[in-house]
């Protein structure tokens, strides 16, 4: 958390610091890293896990969430473009990038500070962090502040591996899945504290929380985690202009944590579908597991909210175009939705939609809210799948969603009299990609939105 004012005190007393030439060594890093190519520095990134069961950080968590609520009040003001907010998937994306760079990661079950200090002393190496808490630890190798580093040297290749810390009273397969990034820290936190601290997203304060639509999915998750123990936990979420703890009751899950490892593949899929309830079966239209999860989330959102087809189409275009643009390897270029390689030159007709909003441009708060609802549904479905193992995936969320692109494309598409011609103007006309996407979209439009009309 940091000690208020301590970094400033150290900074104003140069005698408490000394210059350190960083090269040919190992360092332990507190959740952030800069790699130094010319220095041959081996980095060990240590990440926080769930919140401590003592609830010692409850006040800090509430303060951080309220800070985001205060930011929302400026969303439509003159300073809206100055708002800085951590995206809700930042930690998942960060973990994916570390794996992509083969960086050694140690995932703690709870807060990492004590382990970082202990591990650094074991290795007799320095800790790199801007967290002032480390000034009070007896670090044999010392503390190097991130702000003092020379970022001109950057290294991108390190060795994989790393031990884990155990401590939560949950099955071993949950702990190992959490360490591997398949199980969310929220499960560790919920088991330890009985509270799900929902990440407060930036959205309009006069609207309901974007998490409400995905509550039934989270209830399924709680039912599995707490089978035979309790049927109620608490969620901390935004309510209007403030925060509120809300009791959440749920039914006992079909299976519990101890039973899940023994399930067959068919049983896992059946239980997953019983939670997600895919009545239009859009996921059957794609082959890759990653694409199926995206369509499960889209279908759930459409059938449980008033989302229009323009938003659904914009999401699908965003997924395909963003992945083609963001992919760095041949495997990443295989579109989750289309199942074929798609490259950036094939989607260059959409490049203008990646431009950031200009100063003074008003944001569409309704669109932001829809997007938050979608990501909330996807998160719940993704973690349900991570728990049940219905589909084996290597999902990289940063490849398929770009908020700037989605905002710009939806605003430009909405109200177009001939959307098919509009899309054709951006794809390469009559190209393989154009035909494949058009076929997928027409089937989703027929299945998903006709299904919605029958239910209303």
C-alpha positions in Angstrom: 0.0 0.0 0.0 2.8 2.4 0.7 3.6 4.7 3.6 2.3 8.2 3.0 5.2 10.7 2.5 8.0 8.2 3.1 9.3 8.3 -0.5 9.4 12.1 -0.3 11.3 11.9 2.9 13.9 9.5 1.4 14.1 11.7 -1.7 14.9 14.8 0.2 17.7 13.0 2.1 20.4 11.9 -0.4 22.6 10.6 2.3 20.1 7.7 2.7 20.7 6.6 -0.9 23.6 5.6 -3.1 24.2 5.0 -6.8 23.9 1.4 -7.9 25.1 0.1 -11.2 22.6 -2.6 -12.2 24.1 -5.3 -14.4 24.6 -9.1 -14.5 22.4 -9.9 -11.6 19.0 -10.9 -10.4 16.4 -8.5 -9.1 13.0 -9.1 -7.5 10.3 -6.7 -8.9 7.1 -5.6 -7.1 4.5 -6.1 -9.8 6.2 -4.0 -12.5 9.3 -4.4 -14.7 11.7 -2.7 -17.1 14.2 -5.1 -18.7 17.7 -4.0 -19.5 19.1 -5.7 -22.6 22.7 -4.5 -22.3 22.8 -5.2 -18.5 21.9 -8.9 -18.6 19.6 -8.5 -15.6 17.4 -11.5 -14.7 14.0 -10.2 -13.4 11.7 -12.1 -11.1 8.2 -10.4 -11.1 6.2 -11.1 -8.0 2.4 -10.4 -8.2 -0.2 -9.9 -5.5 -3.0 -12.4 -5.1 -6.3 -12.2 -3.3 -7.0 -9.8 -0.4 -5.9 -10.9 3.0 -8.6 -12.6 5.1 -7.9 -10.3 8.0 -9.6 -7.6 5.9 -6.7 -5.3 6.8 -6.9 -3.6 3.4 -10.6 -3.1 3.4 -10.4 0.6 4.0 -7.8 1.0 1.2 -9.9 -1.0 -1.2 -12.9 1.1 -0.5 -10.9 4.3 -0.9 -9.5 3.2 -4.3 -13.0 2.3 -5.5 -14.4 5.7 -4.3 -11.6 7.4 -6.2 -12.9 5.8 -9.3 -16.4 7.0 -8.5 -15.1 10.5 -8.2 -13.5 10.2 -11.6 -16.8 9.2 -13.1 -18.2 12.6 -12.0 -15.8 14.2 -14.4 -16.6 11.9 -17.2 -18.7 14.5 -19.2 -16.8 17.5 -17.9 -14.1 19.6 -19.5 -11.4 17.5 -17.9 -12.8 14.1 -19.1 -9.8 13.5 -21.3 -7.5 13.9 -18.3 -9.0 11.0 -16.4 -6.6 8.2 -15.9 -8.1 4.8 -15.0 -6.7 1.3 -15.0 -8.7 -0.9 -17.4 -10.6 -3.7 -15.7 -8.6 -6.3 -17.7 -5.2 -4.7 -17.1 -4.0 -7.4 -14.7 -5.0 -10.2 -17.0 -3.3 -8.5 -20.0 -0.2 -7.8 -17.9 0.1 -11.5 -17.0 -0.3 -12.5 -20.6 2.4 -10.1 -21.7 4.8 -11.5 -19.1 4.2 -15.0 -20.3 4.7 -13.9 -23.9 8.1 -12.4 -23.0 9.1 -15.5 -21.0 9.5 -13.4 -17.8 9.8 -15.3 -14.6 6.7 -14.8 -12.5 5.9 -15.7 -8.9 2.2 -15.5 -8.1 1.4 -15.0 -4.4 -1.9 -16.2 -2.9 -2.3 -13.0 -0.9 -0.3 -9.7 -0.6 3.2 -10.0 -2.0 5.3 -7.6 0.1 6.6 -9.9 2.8 7.4 -12.6 0.2 9.2 -10.2 -2.0 11.4 -9.1 0.9 12.1 -12.7 2.0 12.8 -13.9 -1.6 15.1 -11.0 -2.3 17.1 -11.7 0.9 17.3 -15.4 0.0 18.8 -14.4 -3.4 20.8 -11.6 -1.8 19.6 -9.2 -4.5 17.9 -5.8 -4.6 14.1 -5.2 -4.8 12.9 -2.8 -7.5 9.8 -1.0 -6.5 8.3 2.5 -5.9 6.3 1.1 -2.9 7.6 2.9 0.2 6.7 -0.1 2.4 10.0 -1.7 1.4 12.0 1.1 3.1 11.0 -0.5 6.4 12.1 -4.0 5.5 15.7 -5.2 6.2 16.7 -5.8 2.6 20.2 -7.2 2.3 20.5 -6.1 -1.4 18.8 -2.8 -0.8 15.8 -1.1 -2.6 16.0 0.5 -6.0 13.2 2.9 -6.8 11.6 2.5 -10.2 11.6 6.2 -10.7 15.4 6.3 -10.4 16.1 3.7 -13.1 17.7 4.6 -16.5 15.1 3.3 -19.0 17.4 3.5 -22.0 18.5 -0.1 -21.6 15.7 -2.7 -22.2 15.9 -6.5 -22.2 13.1 -8.7 -23.5 14.3 -12.3 -22.9 14.3 -14.0 -19.6 13.9 -17.5 -18.2 10.5 -18.9 -17.3 9.6 -20.8 -14.1 9.2 -19.9 -10.5 7.8 -21.3 -7.2 4.5 -20.5 -5.7 3.2 -19.6 -2.3 0.3 -21.5 -0.8 -1.8 -20.4 2.1 -5.6 -20.4 1.3 -7.7 -23.3 2.5 -8.7 -24.4 -1.0 -7.9 -27.5 -3.1 -4.4 -27.7 -4.5 -5.8 -27.6 -8.1 -7.3 -24.2 -7.4 -4.0 -22.8 -6.1 -2.0 -24.2 -9.0 -4.7 -22.9 -11.5 -4.5 -19.5 -9.8 -0.7 -19.4 -10.0 -1.0 -20.3 -13.7 -3.4 -17.5 -14.4 -6.4 -19.7 -15.1 -8.2 -19.0 -11.9 -9.0 -15.4 -10.8 -7.7 -13.8 -7.6 -11.3 -13.0 -6.8 -11.9 -16.6 -6.0 -9.1 -16.6 -3.5 -10.4 -13.4 -2.0 -14.0 -14.6 -1.9 -13.0 -17.8 -0.2 -10.8 -16.0 2.4 -13.1 -13.0 3.1 -16.6 -13.9 2.0 -16.6 -10.7 -0.1 -16.3 -10.1 -3.8 -14.7 -6.7 -4.3 -16.0 -5.9 -7.8 -13.6 -3.7 -9.8 -15.3 -0.3 -10.1 -15.4 0.7 -13.8 -15.7 4.2 -15.2 -19.3 4.7 -16.2 -22.2 7.1 -15.8 -23.3 7.4 -12.1 -27.0 7.8 -12.9 -27.1 4.4 -14.5 -27.3 1.0 -12.7 -24.0 -0.8 -12.1 -22.9 -2.6 -15.2 -22.3 -5.7 -13.0 -26.0 -6.3 -12.4 -26.6 -8.1 -15.7 -23.9 -10.7 -15.0 -25.0 -11.4 -11.4 -26.7 -14.7 -12.2 -23.4 -15.9 -13.7 -21.5 -14.9 -10.6 -24.1 -16.7 -8.4 -23.3 -19.9 -10.3 -19.6 -19.3 -9.5 -20.3 -18.8 -5.8 -22.5 -22.0 -5.8 -19.5 -24.1 -6.9 -17.0 -22.4 -4.6 -19.1 -22.6 -1.4 -21.0 -25.8 -1.9 -21.9 -27.3 1.5 -20.6 -24.2 3.3 -22.9 -21.2 2.8 -25.5 -19.8 0.5 -24.6 -16.1 0.9 -21.7 -13.8 0.5 -21.3 -10.0 0.0 -20.3 -8.0 -3.0 -18.9 -4.5 -2.9 -20.1 -2.5 -5.9 -21.0 1.0 -7.0 -24.5 2.2 -6.1 -25.3 5.6 -7.6 -22.6 8.0 -6.4 -21.3 5.8 -3.7 -20.3 2.2 -2.8 -22.5 -0.4 -1.2 -22.0 -3.9 0.4 -24.8 -6.1 -0.8 -25.8 -9.6 0.4 -25.9 -12.0 -2.4 -27.8 -15.3 -2.0 -27.2 -18.2 -4.3 -28.2 -21.8 -4.8 -25.8 -24.7 -4.0 -23.8 -25.6 -7.1 -24.3 -28.9 -9.0 -20.7 -29.7 -8.0 -18.2 -28.4 -5.5 -14.5 -27.6 -5.8 -13.5 -31.1 -4.6 -15.7 -32.8 -7.2 -14.7 -30.7 -10.3 -11.4 -32.5 -11.0 -13.2 -35.8 -11.4 -15.8 -34.6 -14.0 -15.8 -35.9 -17.5 -15.5 -33.5 -20.5 -19.2 -33.9 -21.2 -20.2 -33.2 -17.6 -18.1 -30.1 -17.6 -19.7 -28.7 -20.7 -23.2 -29.6 -19.5 -22.7 -27.8 -16.2 -21.2 -24.8 -18.0 -24.2 -24.6 -20.3 -26.6 -24.9 -17.3 -25.0 -21.7 -16.0 -24.8 -19.7 -19.3 -28.1 -20.9 -20.8 -27.2 -20.5 -24.5 -30.7 -20.7 -26.1 -29.6 -19.3 -29.5 -26.4 -21.4 -29.6 -24.3 -18.8 -31.3 -21.1 -20.4 -30.0 -21.8 -23.4 -32.3 -21.0 -21.1 -35.3 -17.3 -21.0 -34.5 -14.6 -23.7 -34.0 -12.1 -22.1 -31.7 -12.7 -22.3 -27.9 -11.7 -18.6 -27.5 -14.3 -17.6 -30.1 -16.9 -19.6 -28.4 -16.4 -17.8 -25.1 -16.8 -14.4 -26.9 -20.1 -15.5 -28.5 -21.4 -17.0 -25.2 -20.8 -13.6 -23.7 -22.4 -11.7 -26.5 -25.4 -14.0 -26.6 -25.9 -13.7 -22.8 -25.7 -9.9 -23.0 -28.2 -9.6 -25.9 -30.8 -11.9 -24.3 -30.6 -10.2 -20.9 -30.4 -6.5 -21.9 -31.6 -4.1 -24.5 -28.5 -4.2 -26.6 -29.1 -3.4 -30.3 -27.7 -5.2 -33.3 -25.4 -2.3 -34.2 -23.5 -2.8 -30.9 -23.3 -6.6 -31.5 -21.9 -6.0 -35.0 -19.5 -3.4 -33.7 -18.2 -5.8 -31.1 -17.6 -8.6 -33.7 -15.8 -6.2 -36.0 -13.7 -4.9 -33.1 -12.7 -8.5 -32.2 -11.6 -9.4 -35.7 -9.8 -6.1 -36.6 -8.1 -5.6 -33.2 -6.7 -9.1 -33.2 -5.3 -8.8 -36.7 -3.7 -5.5 -35.7 -2.4 -6.5 -32.3 -1.1 -10.0 -33.1 2.6 -10.5 -32.9 3.0 -14.2 -33.7 1.5 -16.5 -36.3 -0.6 -18.2 -33.6 -2.0 -14.9 -32.5 -3.0 -14.0 -36.1 -5.5 -16.9 -36.1 -8.8 -15.1 -35.6 -10.7 -16.3 -32.5 -14.0 -15.8 -34.4 -13.1 -16.8 -38.0 -10.5 -19.6 -37.3 -8.1 -18.4 -40.1 -5.0 -16.2 -40.2 -5.9 -12.5 -40.5 -3.2 -9.9 -41.0 -3.1 -6.2 -40.4 -3.0 -5.3 -44.2 -6.3 -7.1 -44.6 -8.0 -4.7 -42.2 -6.3 -1.5 -43.0 -9.6 0.0 -44.2 -10.5 0.3 -40.5 -7.3 2.0 -39.4 -9.0 5.4 -38.8 -11.1 4.0 -36.0 -8.1 3.5 -33.8 -7.6 7.3 -33.4 -8.1 8.5 -29.9 -10.9 11.0 -29.2 -9.9 14.7 -29.6 -9.9 17.0 -26.6 -13.4 18.2 -25.9 -15.1 15.3 -27.7 -18.0 14.1 -25.6 -18.0 10.4 -24.7 -21.1 8.2 -25.3 -21.9 7.1 -21.7 -24.5 4.7 -23.0 -22.0 3.0 -25.2 -19.5 2.9 -22.3 -22.1 1.2 -20.1 -22.9 -1.4 -22.8 -19.2 -2.2 -23.1 -18.8 -2.5 -19.4 -21.8 -4.9 -19.3 -20.3 -7.0 -22.0 -16.9 -7.2 -20.4 -18.6 -8.1 -17.1 -20.5 -10.9 -18.8 -17.4 -12.1 -20.5 -15.4 -12.0 -17.2 -17.9 -14.2 -15.4 -18.1 -16.7 -18.3 -14.3 -16.8 -18.7 -13.8 -17.5 -15.0 -16.7 -20.1 -14.9 -14.9 -21.8 -17.7 -11.6 -21.5 -15.9 -13.1 -23.2 -12.9 -15.1 -25.9 -14.7 -12.6 -26.5 -17.6 -15.4 -26.9 -20.2 -13.1 -25.5 -22.9 -9.3 -25.5 -23.0 -8.2 -22.0 -24.0 -5.2 -19.7 -24.2 -7.3 -16.5 -24.3 -5.5 -13.2 -24.6 -8.1 -10.4 -24.0 -5.8 -7.6 -25.2 -5.9 -9.1 -28.7 -9.6 -8.7 -29.2 -10.9 -5.6 -27.5 -9.9 -2.0 -28.1 -12.3 0.5 -26.4 -11.2 3.4 -28.7 -11.9 1.4 -31.8 -15.3 0.1 -30.5 -16.4 3.6 -29.5 -15.4 5.2 -32.9 -16.7 2.4 -35.1 -20.1 2.1 -33.3 -20.6 5.9 -33.5 -19.9 5.9 -37.2 -22.0 2.8 -37.9 -25.0 3.8 -35.9 -27.7 5.3 -38.2 -26.1 4.2 -41.5 -29.0 3.3 -43.9 -27.1 0.5 -45.6 -24.8 -1.2 -43.0 -23.8 -4.1 -45.4 -22.5 -1.6 -48.0 -20.8 0.4 -45.2 -19.0 -2.7 -44.0 -18.0 -3.8 -47.6 -16.4 -0.4 -48.1 -14.0 -1.1 -45.2 -13.2 -4.8 -45.8 -11.4 -5.5 -49.0 -14.4 -6.0 -51.3 -15.2 -9.7 -52.1 -12.2 -10.8 -50.2 -12.0 -14.1 -48.3 -12.2 -12.1 -45.0 -15.2 -10.1 -46.2 -17.1 -13.3 -47.2 -16.3 -15.2 -44.0 -17.2 -12.3 -41.7 -20.4 -11.6 -43.6 -21.5 -15.2 -43.3 -20.8 -15.3 -39.6 -22.6 -12.0 -38.9 -25.7 -13.0 -41.0 -26.1 -16.2 -39.0 -25.7 -14.4 -35.6 -28.1 -11.7 -36.7 -30.7 -14.3 -37.6 -30.2 -16.5 -34.5 -29.5 -14.0 -31.8 -31.8 -11.1 -32.6 -34.8 -13.1 -33.7 -34.4 -15.1 -30.5 -34.5 -11.8 -28.5 -37.7 -10.7 -30.2 -39.4 -14.0 -29.3 -38.5 -13.4 -25.7 -39.9 -9.8 -25.5 
